[in-house]
Amino acid sequence: MFATLTVTFPFFALVLCGYLAARRGLLPLAAIPGMNTFVLFFALPCMLYRFGASTPIAQLLDPVLALSYLFCALVMVALAVLVTRRGRIGWNDAAFGALVAAFPNTGFMGVPLLVALLGAQAAGPAIVTILVDMVITSSLCIALSRLDSAPGGGSETSAAQAARNALKGVAANPMPWAILSGALASAFAWHLPGPVERTVGLLGDAASPVALFTIGAVLARSQVHAASGHGPAVRWSEVVPVAAIKLLVHPLLVFGVGGAAMAAGLPLNRFAWSVVVLVAALPSASNVSMLAERFGADTGRIARIILVSTAVAFLTFSGAVAWLPRP
């Protein structure tokens, strides 16, 4: 356990540094969108491209792994909605609560952390989960969030229109394209020209520290906005259950489904599934708070769920690494 903590501590410490810098005014809140832009459009795509290009294409095109993880994501969405949709929490808030329960922080935190723990071969399975969560889980939850405002068919605010808009957002996101480009490079053994490859390497190396620092800053900004009096007061009873579902139920569900699949004789690689279990044990994705703000959900509640899951995950994720049998 101590050896695991020595690896995970710097990652969570960088998140804390970003949080404190923004909360204490050392980092202006107006600078956070610029940091997000650097990570999302430059550093993180380069990191994902490098991992994709160095990963055997068979690992990136693993339908059993993708479908098994997708099944778990759908169960998580359904469970979170059933647990939270009551009282003042309608479809909009319940859907984004479900998204933070089912969507781990794989891109900004998970890939570099898992590579540090398990080696470069952990990148492939983690990248598969990013594609599932970005394309399907996010689109599903955004569509569910529109059910309150779509009593009839054909409206611009309907669930179907929301799902289409979500897919358009995925198409405009550079991360899936970086993964696809890396997969093509892996499949055809392509190599970038030397100067371009070194530039991509420099940007990719910057992804992990800047992304982790930015996570903390985004969480601090969400807390500042939530504390400014906009929106209803956040109750802990609306936060703790979702954070617990994310950190405890999600990895246990993934562990159980993978064990059942392997017992049934499905061609599921044990190491790859161990990586996916640890992906599920990650805290909630920090970018969900921005999606919630865009679609008019209770951003204070979503931000607090993300903050709680990130803080507690320092112990629960390290515990999952220590507890999970190594293949």
C-alpha angles and dihedrals in degrees: 000000000000091000089053092050091053088060098041097041097076091052094053091039090060090052089052091049091054091047094051093044091056096040093051094045096247087120113043113232088229089064095058096081088055091053090048090052092051092050098041100042103029121014103034096045089052091050092048091046091054093049092045093049092050095046120089108254091234089066092053093047099051108139095182092054093045096046093045091051091045090053090054091048091053091049090050092051092049093046094048092049092049092049098045109029101098138098112001093353107098131176094288097056093035092053094052090043086055090049093055088047093053105030114076123201090254101145102045098033114004104062097051092039095050092045089053090050103038107016135253092304089072091069096075099060091041091053090053090057091049090058093048093049096043098045104033113014095046094044092049094051093046089052091049090050090063096056093093091058098039110070091148136038127261098031120139087235094052123127092248092053090047090052091050091049090049091054090050088054090052089052090053092049112097094211098078090045091051090052091048092048091050091049091052090048089051094047095049098031092240120171128198119236111272100255092044092048091052091049090051088048093053092049092045092051089054093052100081102049095038093045093050092047089048092052089059092046092050091050091050092049091050090051092049092050092046091050092051090082099256113137131004124315113273117240121209089225087066093049111038098056092053093046090049091049090052098047101035113018097041098057092040091051092049091047092051096046091049092049091050092048093051091045088053090056098252114154096252116149110232095216092048091051091049087056091050091050089056090047088057090050091059120104122262120290110267095215091068089080090061091049090049090052091049093052096042099252125146098283092181091062094044092047092051092050090052092046094049094045091049094049096045093042090072086076102027095048092047088048091051091052091050094044100044112095111241114235 
